[in-house]
Amino acid sequence: MNCDDIIITGCTLHKPVYTEPFIVSVRMNTTDFNQQMLLLQRLKDKDADAFVQLSNDYSEDLLLLAYTIVRNPELSTLAVEYLFAQLWEGNYFNDVTPPLHHFLYKELKRCCRHIQDDAWGKS
């Protein structure tokens, strides 16, 4: 199956609403926090280099997480690509605060569930 042949419908990202931590909180030092805040500002400004940096920093972890959810390498890749496409096209970084992986993992899980439903004909 070629990932380009799969049509995804209805998977939309949602603005982050954190009522409780998504994963165990990891203490960030001030330098890491400031670097992520700077990256977030650049992403809000649609800086392509910042987006490449985000992709380089998180793609591998996101692919692993996607695979643990969908158990299919092609669908995992599709989920991550779709997530990054949605992030680039929308204004999803306005309400995000460091650490970035909380937001990225939550949104990836949402897209993986939708892709699984599409793949199994549940949508």
N, C-alpha and C positions, 0 to 999 in steps of 0.2 A: 504494500500500500504506500502510495506517495502522499506525503503530508500536504502537498499542494492540491490534491484531489478532495480534501476534506473541507466542507463548508461549515463554518461555525456561525450559529445564529443566536442572538439573544444574550451573549455573555457580556455583561457590562461591569465595569469596575465601579466600586462604591467608595465614596469618601470615607476615610477611616473614622471609625467610632470605637474608641477603646474604653470599655467599661472595666475590663480587667486585662492583665498582661496576656499577650498571645502565647509567649513562651517564657521560660524562666529568664528573668531580667539579668543581663550581663552588665556589670559596671563598666562604664565607659570613662576613660580618662578625659581630661579637658581637651587635650589635643585632638583625640579621635572625634569627640563631640563637635568641636569647632570645625574640623575638616568636613564632617557630614553636613553641618549647617551650611557651610560654604557650597558644598556640592548641591544641596537642596536648592539654594538660591540660584545657582547656575541652571539647574533643571527647570525651575520656575520660569527662568528667562529663555528657555528653549535653546540652551547652549548645546550644540551637537557634540562637542568634545566631552562635556560633562555626561552626556547620555552614553557615549562610548565607554567612558570610565565606569559608569554604573553597570553597564553590560559586562565589561571585563571583570569587575569586582564580584558580581553576583551570579553570573550565568551558570557556572559550574554547580554551585550549591542549589540553585533553583532547578536545574536539570535533575539532580539527585532527588530532591524533594518531590518533583513532579513524577519521577519514576516510581517512588515509593507509593504514590497515590494511584496512578493509572496502570502501572506494571506493563507498560508498552513503550519502547524507546521512541517510536515515531510520534505517538501521541504526547509523550513527555516533551519532545522537542517542539512540537506544535504548540503546546500550552505555554512554554516559555517564550517562544517567538510571538505568540498572540499577546501575551502579557506586555512584552516590551513595545509592541505596536500600539496597544491601547494607551500605554503610558506616554508614548511620544505624541500621539494624536490628541490626548486630553489634557486637562489641567488637574492632575491628580496629586501634585506635590504641594499644593497650597496649605493643606492641613496636616502634613506629615512632619513628625519630629523624629530626631534620632532616638534609637538606632533604626536605620532604614530597613533592616531585614525583617522587623516586625510587620511593617506595611507590605513589603514584597511577598513574604511567605503567606500572609493572609489572602492577598489578592490572587496569588498563584493557586492556592487551594480552591478558591471560588471558581477560577477558570478551569481547573482540572475536573472538578465535579461536573461542570457544564459539558466539557469535552467528552467525559465518560458517558454522560447521558445521551449526547449526540451520537457517539459511536455505538451505543446499545439501542438507539432508536427510541429513547424515552422522552425526547423533547416534543 
